[in-house]
Amino acid sequence: MDEALKFYVAELGAEVLSENRAGDQLLTATFSIGGQVLVGMNYPGTPGFNDAISLSLSVDGQAEIDKYWGAITRDGQEMPCGWCKDAFGVTWQIVPADLHSYIGNPDPEKSAYAYQAMMKMKKIVIADFTKD
Protein backbone atom coordinates (compact mmCIF):
# COMPACT_ATOMS: atom_id res chain seq x y z
CA MET A 1 0.00 0.00 0.00
CA ASP A 2 2.92 2.37 0.63
CA GLU A 3 3.89 2.08 -3.04
CA ALA A 4 0.34 2.78 -4.23
CA LEU A 5 -0.02 5.77 -1.91
CA LYS A 6 3.30 7.23 -3.10
CA PHE A 7 2.12 6.81 -6.70
CA TYR A 8 -1.24 8.49 -5.99
CA VAL A 9 0.55 11.44 -4.33
CA ALA A 10 3.21 11.85 -7.03
CA GLU A 11 1.14 11.15 -10.14
CA LEU A 12 -2.47 11.96 -9.23
CA GLY A 13 -1.85 14.82 -6.81
CA ALA A 14 -3.34 13.00 -3.83
CA GLU A 15 -3.17 14.71 -0.46
CA VAL A 16 -2.59 12.32 2.45
CA LEU A 17 -4.98 13.21 5.27
CA SER A 18 -4.01 10.47 7.75
CA GLU A 19 -2.14 7.19 8.05
CA ASN A 20 -2.58 4.27 10.46
CA ARG A 21 0.52 2.12 10.88
CA ALA A 22 1.51 -0.95 12.85
CA GLY A 23 5.25 -0.50 13.10
CA ASP A 24 6.51 0.03 9.55
CA GLN A 25 3.40 -1.47 7.91
CA LEU A 26 0.81 0.96 6.55
CA LEU A 27 -2.63 -0.44 7.46
CA THR A 28 -4.90 2.38 6.28
CA ALA A 29 -4.49 5.75 4.66
CA THR A 30 -7.06 8.45 4.13
CA PHE A 31 -6.31 10.66 1.15
CA SER A 32 -8.07 12.95 -1.28
CA ILE A 33 -7.83 13.23 -5.05
CA GLY A 34 -9.69 16.01 -6.82
CA GLY A 35 -11.62 16.79 -3.65
CA GLN A 36 -12.83 13.19 -3.24
CA VAL A 37 -11.84 11.55 0.04
CA LEU A 38 -10.73 7.91 -0.22
CA VAL A 39 -9.54 5.34 2.30
CA GLY A 40 -7.09 2.62 1.31
CA MET A 41 -6.68 -0.51 3.44
CA ASN A 42 -3.82 -2.96 3.55
CA TYR A 43 -5.04 -5.84 5.70
CA PRO A 44 -3.51 -9.26 5.03
CA GLY A 45 -5.85 -11.94 3.75
CA THR A 46 -8.48 -9.63 2.33
CA PRO A 47 -9.80 -10.21 -1.20
CA GLY A 48 -8.03 -8.57 -4.12
CA PHE A 49 -9.49 -5.88 -6.32
CA ASN A 50 -11.96 -6.70 -9.06
CA ASP A 51 -14.06 -4.71 -11.50
CA ALA A 52 -17.14 -4.83 -9.28
CA ILE A 53 -16.02 -1.50 -7.84
CA SER A 54 -14.21 1.45 -9.35
CA LEU A 55 -13.13 4.90 -8.31
CA SER A 56 -14.56 7.69 -10.42
CA LEU A 57 -12.72 10.95 -10.99
CA SER A 58 -14.91 13.68 -12.48
CA VAL A 59 -12.42 16.12 -13.92
CA ASP A 60 -12.44 19.51 -15.60
CA GLY A 61 -11.53 19.28 -19.25
CA GLN A 62 -9.38 17.27 -21.60
CA ALA A 63 -6.07 18.29 -20.02
CA GLU A 64 -7.08 16.72 -16.70
CA ILE A 65 -8.40 13.60 -18.44
CA ASP A 66 -5.07 13.28 -20.25
CA LYS A 67 -3.08 13.83 -17.05
CA TYR A 68 -4.89 11.24 -14.91
CA TRP A 69 -5.31 8.75 -17.78
CA GLY A 70 -1.64 8.92 -18.66
CA ALA A 71 -0.50 8.42 -15.07
CA ILE A 72 -2.85 5.51 -14.35
CA THR A 73 -2.34 3.64 -17.61
CA ARG A 74 1.43 4.12 -17.80
CA ASP A 75 1.94 0.85 -15.89
CA GLY A 76 -1.73 -0.10 -15.85
CA GLN A 77 -4.34 -0.98 -18.43
CA GLU A 78 -6.74 0.89 -20.70
CA MET A 79 -10.36 -0.21 -20.66
CA PRO A 80 -13.45 0.98 -22.60
CA CYS A 81 -15.51 4.12 -21.98
CA GLY A 82 -13.11 6.06 -19.78
CA TRP A 83 -12.27 3.14 -17.50
CA CYS A 84 -8.70 2.14 -16.72
CA LYS A 85 -6.82 0.07 -14.19
CA ASP A 86 -3.70 1.16 -12.33
CA ALA A 87 -0.63 -0.96 -11.64
CA PHE A 88 -2.10 -1.92 -8.24
CA GLY A 89 -5.28 -3.43 -9.71
CA VAL A 90 -7.60 -0.54 -8.82
CA THR A 91 -10.17 0.29 -11.52
CA TRP A 92 -10.80 3.97 -12.22
CA GLN A 93 -13.26 5.95 -14.32
CA ILE A 94 -11.75 9.18 -15.65
CA VAL A 95 -14.63 11.26 -17.00
CA PRO A 96 -15.36 14.92 -17.60
CA ALA A 97 -17.53 16.53 -14.93
CA ASP A 98 -19.92 17.64 -17.69
CA LEU A 99 -20.26 14.17 -19.26
CA HIS A 100 -24.02 14.20 -18.69
CA SER A 101 -24.39 17.32 -20.83
CA TYR A 102 -23.24 15.20 -23.78
CA ILE A 103 -24.75 11.75 -23.24
CA GLY A 104 -27.82 13.15 -21.48
CA ASN A 105 -28.42 15.91 -23.99
CA PRO A 106 -32.15 16.63 -24.36
CA ASP A 107 -31.72 16.41 -28.14
CA PRO A 108 -31.98 12.63 -28.77
CA GLU A 109 -29.78 12.81 -31.88
CA LYS A 110 -26.97 14.61 -30.02
CA SER A 111 -27.30 12.31 -27.03
CA ALA A 112 -27.18 9.17 -29.20
CA TYR A 113 -24.17 10.51 -31.11
CA ALA A 114 -22.26 11.23 -27.88
CA TYR A 115 -23.16 7.86 -26.37
CA GLN A 116 -22.07 5.96 -29.47
CA ALA A 117 -18.84 7.94 -29.57
CA MET A 118 -18.14 7.09 -25.93
CA MET A 119 -18.76 3.38 -26.57
CA LYS A 120 -15.91 3.44 -29.13
CA MET A 121 -13.46 5.23 -26.82
CA LYS A 122 -11.00 4.03 -24.27
CA LYS A 123 -9.70 7.38 -22.97
CA ILE A 124 -12.49 9.96 -23.15
CA VAL A 125 -11.92 12.57 -25.86
CA ILE A 126 -14.38 15.39 -25.22
CA ALA A 127 -14.12 16.81 -28.76
CA ASP A 128 -15.45 13.53 -30.14
CA PHE A 129 -18.80 13.92 -28.33
CA THR A 130 -20.06 16.43 -30.89
CA LYS A 131 -20.24 16.56 -34.66
CA ASP A 132 -18.17 19.25 -36.34
N, CA, C and O of each residue as an XYZ file, in Angstrom:
528
protein
N       0.820     -1.192      0.000
C       0.000      0.000      0.000
C       0.866      1.258      0.000
O       0.480      2.273     -0.580
N       2.031      1.202      0.642
C       2.922      2.365      0.626
C       3.248      2.780     -0.806
O       3.240      3.966     -1.135
N       3.532      1.796     -1.650
C       3.892      2.078     -3.043
C       2.728      2.732     -3.782
O       2.922      3.694     -4.526
N       1.526      2.213     -3.579
C       0.341      2.784     -4.230
C       0.114      4.212     -3.746
O      -0.152      5.103     -4.553
N       0.214      4.436     -2.460
C      -0.020      5.768     -1.912
C       1.013      6.762     -2.453
O       0.663      7.892     -2.793
N       2.267      6.354     -2.533
C       3.302      7.227     -3.101
C       2.982      7.562     -4.551
O       3.155      8.704     -4.976
N       2.516      6.577     -5.314
C       2.121      6.807     -6.703
C       0.966      7.800     -6.772
O       1.011      8.738     -7.568
N      -0.071      7.610     -5.950
C      -1.237      8.492     -5.986
C      -0.851      9.931     -5.630
O      -1.397     10.878     -6.196
N       0.086     10.095     -4.695
C       0.551     11.436     -4.330
C       1.350     12.048     -5.484
O       1.081     13.177     -5.896
N       2.320     11.313     -5.998
C       3.212     11.849     -7.028
C       2.526     12.056     -8.368
O       2.749     13.074     -9.024
N       1.703     11.118     -8.779
C       1.145     11.146    -10.139
C      -0.279     11.694    -10.234
O      -0.657     12.265    -11.257
N      -1.070     11.522     -9.173
C      -2.465     11.964     -9.233
C      -2.728     13.171     -8.346
O      -3.852     13.669     -8.284
N      -1.690     13.642     -7.658
C      -1.847     14.823     -6.807
C      -2.620     14.563     -5.532
O      -3.215     15.482     -4.970
N      -2.619     13.319     -5.064
C      -3.338     12.999     -3.827
C      -2.737     13.751     -2.650
O      -1.533     14.003     -2.598
N      -3.591     14.099     -1.721
C      -3.171     14.709     -0.462
C      -3.456     13.705      0.644
O      -4.606     13.314      0.845
N      -2.418     13.285      1.362
C      -2.594     12.322      2.448
C      -3.169     13.063      3.649
O      -2.592     14.043      4.121
N      -4.310     12.584      4.138
C      -4.976     13.211      5.271
C      -4.604     12.524      6.583
O      -4.472     13.182      7.616
N      -4.434     11.194      6.542
C      -4.012     10.469      7.748
C      -3.497      9.098      7.356
O      -3.836      8.567      6.298
N      -2.671      8.532      8.231
C      -2.138      7.186      8.052
C      -2.276      6.440      9.369
O      -2.161      7.034     10.441
N      -2.522      5.143      9.288
C      -2.575      4.267     10.458
C      -1.562      3.161     10.220
O      -1.707      2.378      9.282
N      -0.549      3.091     11.051
C       0.525      2.119     10.876
C       0.634      1.205     12.079
O       0.312      1.585     13.205
N       1.094     -0.008     11.819
C       1.508     -0.952     12.853
C       2.991     -1.171     12.608
O       3.374     -1.952     11.737
N       3.824     -0.482     13.375
C       5.253     -0.503     13.100
C       5.521      0.166     11.773
O       5.110      1.308     11.563
N       6.203     -0.521     10.869
C       6.509      0.027      9.548
C       5.413     -0.241      8.523
O       5.452      0.307      7.422
N       4.429     -1.085      8.872
C       3.404     -1.466      7.911
C       2.250     -0.473      7.912
O       1.651     -0.201      8.952
N       1.947      0.064      6.734
C       0.811      0.960      6.551
C      -0.456      0.115      6.488
O      -0.602     -0.718      5.593
N      -1.375      0.323      7.433
C      -2.626     -0.441      7.464
C      -3.743      0.284      6.721
O      -4.451     -0.317      5.913
N      -3.899      1.578      6.997
C      -4.900      2.380      6.284
C      -4.325      3.760      6.008
O      -3.444      4.244      6.719
N      -4.838      4.367      4.977
C      -4.488      5.754      4.663
C      -5.740      6.434      4.140
O      -6.455      5.890      3.299
N      -5.988      7.614      4.642
C      -7.065      8.446      4.130
C      -6.407      9.537      3.292
O      -5.488     10.221      3.742
N      -6.899      9.682      2.062
C      -6.314     10.657      1.155
C      -7.398     11.226      0.264
O      -8.483     10.658      0.143
N      -7.093     12.356     -0.359
C      -8.066     12.947     -1.278
C      -7.419     13.164     -2.635
O      -6.239     13.499     -2.742
N      -8.225     12.965     -3.666
C      -7.831     13.233     -5.045
C      -8.968     14.024     -5.672
O     -10.113     13.571     -5.689
N      -8.656     15.189     -6.179
C      -9.690     16.006     -6.817
C     -10.851     16.323     -5.898
O     -11.990     16.430     -6.352
N     -10.580     16.476     -4.616
C     -11.624     16.790     -3.648
C     -12.430     15.592     -3.175
O     -13.336     15.752     -2.357
N     -12.128     14.403     -3.664
C     -12.832     13.193     -3.245
C     -11.983     12.463     -2.211
O     -10.823     12.138     -2.467
N     -12.565     12.210     -1.048
C     -11.844     11.547      0.035
C     -11.963     10.036     -0.130
O     -13.053      9.497     -0.324
N     -10.808      9.364     -0.046
C     -10.730      7.913     -0.219
C      -9.974      7.313      0.957
O      -9.137      7.973      1.573
N     -10.274      6.063      1.262
C      -9.545      5.338      2.296
C      -9.017      4.058      1.672
O      -9.775      3.277      1.096
N      -7.716      3.849      1.788
C      -7.092      2.622      1.309
C      -6.743      1.745      2.501
O      -6.266      2.236      3.524
N      -6.983      0.441      2.365
C      -6.684     -0.506      3.442
C      -5.697     -1.548      2.959
O      -5.699     -1.935      1.790
N      -4.863     -1.992      3.864
C      -3.823     -2.960      3.548
C      -3.831     -4.067      4.598
O      -2.836     -4.276      5.292
N      -4.941     -4.768      4.713
C      -5.037     -5.841      5.697
C      -4.742     -7.172      5.035
O      -5.327     -7.490      3.999
N      -3.843     -7.958      5.616
C      -3.513     -9.264      5.033
C      -4.733    -10.174      4.952
O      -5.596    -10.165      5.829
N      -4.783    -10.954      3.886
C      -5.845    -11.942      3.754
C      -7.152    -11.431      3.205
O      -8.101    -12.203      3.069
N      -7.236    -10.144      2.882
C      -8.484     -9.628      2.329
C      -8.522     -9.904      0.837
O      -7.473    -10.090      0.220
N      -9.714     -9.935      0.241
C      -9.800    -10.214     -1.205
C      -9.100     -9.136     -2.021
O      -8.971     -7.994     -1.580
N      -8.651     -9.509     -3.209
C      -8.029     -8.569     -4.119
C      -9.065     -7.697     -4.800
O     -10.268     -7.889     -4.622
N      -8.598     -6.752     -5.571
C      -9.495     -5.877     -6.319
C     -10.127     -6.636     -7.474
O      -9.540     -7.570     -8.019
N     -11.335     -6.218     -7.838
C     -11.962     -6.701     -9.060
C     -12.770     -5.554     -9.650
O     -12.860     -4.478     -9.059
N     -13.350     -5.790    -10.808
C     -14.059     -4.711    -11.505
C     -15.457     -4.432    -10.967
O     -16.198     -3.639    -11.548
N     -15.826     -5.079     -9.856
C     -17.141     -4.827     -9.281
C     -17.208     -3.443     -8.629
O     -18.292     -2.938     -8.334
N     -16.053     -2.846     -8.412
C     -16.021     -1.497     -7.841
C     -14.945     -0.705     -8.564
O     -13.911     -1.244     -8.958
N     -15.207      0.578     -8.730
C     -14.214      1.450     -9.348
C     -14.257      2.793     -8.650
O     -15.234      3.137     -7.985
N     -13.191      3.537     -8.809
C     -13.130      4.902     -8.309
C     -13.348      5.818     -9.497
O     -12.729      5.644    -10.547
N     -14.220      6.784     -9.330
C     -14.556      7.685    -10.423
C     -13.998      9.070    -10.137
O     -14.263      9.656     -9.088
N     -13.222      9.584    -11.084
C     -12.725     10.949    -10.995
C     -13.443     11.784    -12.050
O     -13.260     11.579    -13.249
N     -14.259     12.725    -11.590
C     -14.913     13.681    -12.484
C     -13.992     14.882    -12.581
O     -13.769     15.586    -11.596
N     -13.462     15.112    -13.764
C     -12.420     16.121    -13.923
C     -12.867     17.245    -14.850
O     -13.853     17.123    -15.576
N     -12.122     18.332    -14.805
C     -12.442     19.514    -15.601
C     -11.594     19.557    -16.861
O     -10.442     19.989    -16.829
N     -12.160     19.112    -17.955
C     -11.532     19.282    -19.249
C     -10.589     18.187    -19.690
O     -10.224     17.292    -18.928
N     -10.208     18.294    -20.958
C      -9.381     17.274    -21.598
C      -7.988     17.192    -20.996
O      -7.423     16.102    -20.901
N      -7.426     18.317    -20.589
C      -6.069     18.294    -20.019
C      -6.026     17.438    -18.755
O      -5.071     16.690    -18.547
N      -7.051     17.541    -17.912
C      -7.080     16.721    -16.696
C      -7.338     15.255    -17.029
O      -6.765     14.368    -16.396
N      -8.195     14.992    -18.014
C      -8.403     13.603    -18.442
C      -7.068     13.020    -18.887
O      -6.692     11.926    -18.466
N      -6.354     13.747    -19.736
C      -5.072     13.276    -20.253
C      -4.070     13.032    -19.125
O      -3.353     12.032    -19.137
N      -4.021     13.937    -18.160
C      -3.076     13.829    -17.045
C      -3.344     12.561    -16.226
O      -2.442     11.747    -16.030
N      -4.570     12.394    -15.752
C      -4.889     11.241    -14.912
C      -4.809      9.937    -15.707
O      -4.278      8.939    -15.220
N      -5.335      9.951    -16.925
C      -5.314      8.752    -17.779
C      -3.877      8.299    -18.029
O      -3.555      7.117    -17.905
N      -3.031      9.244    -18.379
C      -1.636      8.918    -18.658
C      -0.928      8.329    -17.456
O      -0.182      7.358    -17.585
N      -1.155      8.909    -16.289
C      -0.500      8.415    -15.075
C      -0.982      7.012    -14.717
O      -0.176      6.137    -14.400
N      -2.285      6.799    -14.766
C      -2.849      5.510    -14.351
C      -2.510      4.405    -15.336
O      -2.202      3.287    -14.924
N      -2.561      4.696    -16.622
C      -2.341      3.637    -17.611
C      -0.872      3.411    -17.952
O      -0.542      2.448    -18.644
N       0.006      4.276    -17.480
C       1.433      4.121    -17.797
C       1.911      2.704    -17.467
O       2.560      2.061    -18.292
N       1.598      2.226    -16.284
C       1.937      0.852    -15.887
C       0.685      0.032    -15.636
O       0.746     -1.062    -15.075
N      -0.456      0.574    -16.060
C      -1.729     -0.095    -15.853
C      -2.322     -0.587    -17.156
O      -1.617     -1.108    -18.020
N      -3.624     -0.413    -17.284
C      -4.339     -0.983    -18.426
C      -5.466     -0.064    -18.854
O      -6.201      0.454    -18.013
N      -5.608      0.142    -20.160
C      -6.743      0.888    -20.705
C      -7.947     -0.033    -20.798
O      -7.817     -1.221    -21.093
N      -9.109      0.524    -20.545
C     -10.364     -0.209    -20.656
C     -11.345      0.684    -21.415
O     -11.049      1.859    -21.627
N     -12.496      0.167    -21.828
C     -13.452      0.977    -22.602
C     -14.136      2.072    -21.780
O     -14.232      1.989    -20.555
N     -14.607      3.094    -22.489
C     -15.514      4.124    -21.979
C     -14.966      4.938    -20.812
O     -15.709      5.284    -19.893
N     -13.680      5.243    -20.841
C     -13.110      6.064    -19.780
C     -12.672      5.292    -18.549
O     -12.304      5.893    -17.539
N     -12.706      3.974    -18.619
C     -12.272      3.144    -17.499
C     -10.823      2.729    -17.729
O     -10.399      2.527    -18.867
N     -10.077      2.606    -16.652
C      -8.705      2.138    -16.722
C      -8.343      1.492    -15.382
O      -9.038      1.658    -14.380
N      -7.258      0.770    -15.399
C      -6.821      0.068    -14.190
C      -5.375      0.448    -13.920
O      -4.543      0.437    -14.827
N      -5.073      0.787    -12.659
C      -3.701      1.158    -12.327
C      -2.845     -0.081    -12.066
O      -3.345     -1.206    -12.077
N      -1.577      0.134    -11.835
C      -0.631     -0.964    -11.637
C      -0.920     -1.769    -10.371
O      -0.363     -2.851    -10.190
N      -1.782     -1.258     -9.496
C      -2.099     -1.923     -8.244
C      -3.406     -2.696     -8.316
O      -3.840     -3.290     -7.329
N      -4.042     -2.686     -9.505
C      -5.276     -3.433     -9.711
C      -6.546     -2.656     -9.432
O      -7.638     -3.219     -9.506
N      -6.430     -1.367     -9.112
C      -7.602     -0.540     -8.823
C      -8.171     -0.028    -10.142
O      -7.437      0.495    -10.981
N      -9.476     -0.182    -10.320
C     -10.167      0.288    -11.523
C     -10.667      1.711    -11.287
O     -11.251      2.019    -10.249
N     -10.424      2.564    -12.272
C     -10.795      3.974    -12.215
C     -11.679      4.328    -13.406
O     -11.586      3.711    -14.468
N     -12.529      5.321    -13.218
C     -13.261      5.953    -14.316
C     -12.778      7.401    -14.370
O     -12.911      8.135    -13.391
N     -12.229      7.807    -15.485
C     -11.749      9.177    -15.652
C     -12.685      9.849    -16.650
O     -12.590      9.613    -17.854
N     -13.579     10.678    -16.152
C     -14.626     11.258    -16.996
C     -14.734     12.766    -16.764
O     -14.433     13.257    -15.676
N     -15.162     13.489    -17.790
C     -15.362     14.924    -17.597
C     -16.559     15.177    -16.680
O     -17.558     14.460    -16.730
N     -16.441     16.195    -15.857
C     -17.526     16.535    -14.930
C     -18.825     16.830    -15.679
O     -19.910     16.626    -15.134
N     -18.727     17.303    -16.907
C     -19.917     17.639    -17.689
C     -20.324     16.527    -18.658
O     -20.995     16.794    -19.656
N     -19.930     15.300    -18.378
C     -20.260     14.167    -19.259
C     -21.761     14.092    -19.535
O     -22.171     13.839    -20.668
N     -22.573     14.310    -18.514
C     -24.024     14.196    -18.690
C     -24.561     15.203    -19.716
O     -25.567     14.937    -20.374
N     -23.906     16.338    -19.852
C     -24.390     17.317    -20.830
C     -24.265     16.790    -22.259
O     -24.949     17.270    -23.163
N     -23.397     15.810    -22.457
C     -23.237     15.198    -23.780
C     -24.148     13.976    -23.944
O     -24.985     13.935    -24.846
N     -23.978     12.990    -23.070
C     -24.749     11.750    -23.244
C     -26.176     11.870    -22.727
O     -27.016     11.023    -23.030
N     -26.458     12.911    -21.952
C     -27.817     13.150    -21.477
C     -28.449     14.356    -22.129
O     -29.409     14.925    -21.610
N     -27.905     14.747    -23.276
C     -28.416     15.908    -23.991
C     -29.906     15.721    -24.282
O     -30.317     14.635    -24.689
N     -30.722     16.761    -24.080
C     -32.154     16.631    -24.359
C     -32.470     16.370    -25.832
O     -33.549     15.871    -26.155
N     -31.549     16.699    -26.715
C     -31.720     16.408    -28.138
C     -31.319     14.942    -28.348
O     -30.141     14.608    -28.223
N     -32.277     14.067    -28.664
C     -31.980     12.634    -28.773
C     -30.885     12.303    -29.793
O     -30.120     11.359    -29.596
N     -30.810     13.069    -30.872
C     -29.781     12.805    -31.879
C     -28.381     13.109    -31.321
O     -27.442     12.340    -31.528
N     -28.256     14.236    -30.616
C     -26.970     14.607    -30.023
C     -26.580     13.635    -28.912
O     -25.419     13.244    -28.789
N     -27.555     13.259    -28.121
C     -27.299     12.305    -27.035
C     -26.837     10.963    -27.584
O     -25.864     10.390    -27.094
N     -27.533     10.462    -28.600
C     -27.179      9.169    -29.200
C     -25.792      9.234    -29.834
O     -25.016      8.284    -29.731
N     -25.476     10.354    -30.490
C     -24.166     10.507    -31.112
C     -23.064     10.452    -30.045
O     -22.065      9.752    -30.214
N     -23.251     11.191    -28.956
C     -22.257     11.228    -27.884
C     -22.107      9.855    -27.227
O     -20.992      9.417    -26.941
N     -23.216      9.187    -26.993
C     -23.161      7.859    -26.370
C     -22.420      6.864    -27.267
O     -21.565      6.113    -26.797
N     -22.748      6.864    -28.541
C     -22.074      5.957    -29.472
C     -20.588      6.277    -29.577
O     -19.763      5.371    -29.688
N     -20.250      7.546    -29.543
C     -18.836      7.938    -29.571
C     -18.125      7.409    -28.333
O     -17.023      6.870    -28.431
N     -18.752      7.562    -27.168
C     -18.145      7.088    -25.930
C     -17.932      5.574    -25.949
O     -16.924      5.083    -25.439
N     -18.862      4.845    -26.526
C     -18.760      3.383    -26.572
C     -17.561      2.926    -27.407
O     -17.099      1.796    -27.246
N     -17.054      3.779    -28.289
C     -15.906      3.437    -29.129
C     -14.582      3.877    -28.500
O     -13.512      3.510    -28.984
N     -14.654      4.660    -27.426
C     -13.458      5.225    -26.816
C     -12.871      4.309    -25.753
O     -13.560      3.462    -25.186
N     -11.615      4.496    -25.506
C     -10.997      4.034    -24.269
C     -10.875      5.305    -23.436
O     -11.745      5.590    -22.613
N      -9.798      6.078    -23.641
C      -9.700      7.380    -22.974
C     -10.778      8.290    -23.561
O     -10.971      8.328    -24.776
N     -11.470      9.015    -22.703
C     -12.491      9.957    -23.153
C     -11.820     11.119    -23.891
O     -10.856     11.713    -23.408
N     -12.357     11.421    -25.073
C     -11.919     12.570    -25.860
C     -13.150     13.457    -26.025
O     -14.040     13.161    -26.822
N     -13.189     14.526    -25.275
C     -14.377     15.389    -25.224
C     -14.778     15.893    -26.604
O     -15.968     15.942    -26.918
N     -13.817     16.265    -27.428
C     -14.117     16.812    -28.762
C     -14.888     15.824    -29.614
O     -15.594     16.236    -30.535
N     -14.776     14.534    -29.337
C     -15.454     13.527    -30.142
C     -16.925     13.328    -29.746
O     -17.619     12.518    -30.361
N     -17.401     14.045    -28.744
C     -18.796     13.923    -28.333
C     -19.746     14.715    -29.225
O     -20.959     14.510    -29.172
N     -19.212     15.610    -30.038
C     -20.061     16.435    -30.890
C     -19.613     16.353    -32.346
O     -18.436     16.142    -32.637
N     -20.556     16.520    -33.239
C     -20.243     16.556    -34.664
C     -19.659     17.929    -34.985
O     -20.030     18.936    -34.381
N     -18.752     17.947    -35.933
C     -18.169     19.250    -36.341
C     -19.160     20.059    -37.118
O     -18.851     21.173    -37.540
